[in-house]
Amino acid sequence: MTERPRVAGSTTIAPEVIETIIKMTACETKGVNRIFVNSSNSGIKLKIEDRVVNADVYVILDHRQNTLKVGKKLQNDISRAISETVGMEAGSINIHVEDFDFPAVEAKQ
């Protein structure tokens, strides 16, 4: 049996894939209700340079959560997901809390 020589190459990850990984990670984090999306914001802004991913993540939190704890957990979880899933280094992961979700108040009759 003859062995074929290995050819060195590289894999390119589309920014949309990294964005999806970040969104899924954020939505799985306790305290995050959803990603903040509007007409001028997709909820995630990425800057990728030399295999380092910098991200701004815009979220809406549950009103009962500790904002600082959720933010730190998000930074940690997203950094880990970037390094473990796509094999890239996480740079600065900035969490922007855009709003809080409060339960709807029922109208008295």
N, C-alpha and C positions, 0 to 999 in steps of 0.2 A: 504494500500500500504506500503510495507516495503522498507526502504532505505538500500542500500548497502553501506558498509563502503568504504570510499575513500582510495585508495592505493597510497601512495607517490611513485613517480618515477622520472625519469629524461629523458630528450630528448637529443639525441646526434645529432649535426649538422655536416655533413661531411665538411671538409675543402674546397672541390670543390664547395660546395654550397656558402660558404662565399666568395670564389674567384669570383664566377659568380656574386654575388650581388655587389661586389666591381667593377668589370668590367662594369656592367650595369650602376652603379652610375657614374663612371668616364666618360663613353661615353655620358651620358646625360648632363654632365656639359659643359656649354658654354665655348668654347675656346679649348676644348680637341678634337682633330681630331680622335685619335685612341690610343689603347694600344700598346706599343712597344713590339713586339714579334719577337724572332729570335730562332735559333737552341738551344741556351743555356739558354733562358729566356722565361718564359710563360707570362711575363708582370706583374705578381703579385707574391710576395714572402710573405708567411704568417708564423707567429710564434704565436701559441696559447698556453697560459699557464693560468690555473685556471680561465677560462671564460673571459680572457683578450686577445683581438686580436691585434697583432702588424702586420703592413703590410708595405711593400715596393711596391710602385706602379710606374711603368715605363710608361710614356706617351709621345705622340708626340702632340705638340700644333700647333694651327693656328698661323702663323707668326705675325698677327696683335694684338694678345692678350697681356695683361700685365701679365708677367710670375708670379710675386709675387701674384697678385690678384687671378689668376686661381689656383695657388698652395694652397693658403689659403682656397679658396672655396672648392676645392677638399678635403682637410683635413676635413673641417666641414661637407660636404655632406657625405663622407664615414663614418665618426664617427657616424653621425646620422643614417645612413642606418644600420650600424652594431648594434647599440643599439635598434633601433625600429623594425628591421626586424627579427633579431635572438635573441634579448634579452641578448646580451653579451656586455661587456664593451670594448670600443675602447682604446687601449693603444697608442703607437706611430704610427702615420700614416705618413710615409715618401714618399714624392713625388719626383720622379726623372724625370726631363725633358731630354729626350734622343735626341730630334730633334725638328725642326719646319718644318711645311709644307708651301712651297711657291708656288704661282701659276706658272704654266708652262709658259715659255717664248716662244712665237710663232716665228718661224724662218722667217726672212725677205726674200722676193723673189726678 
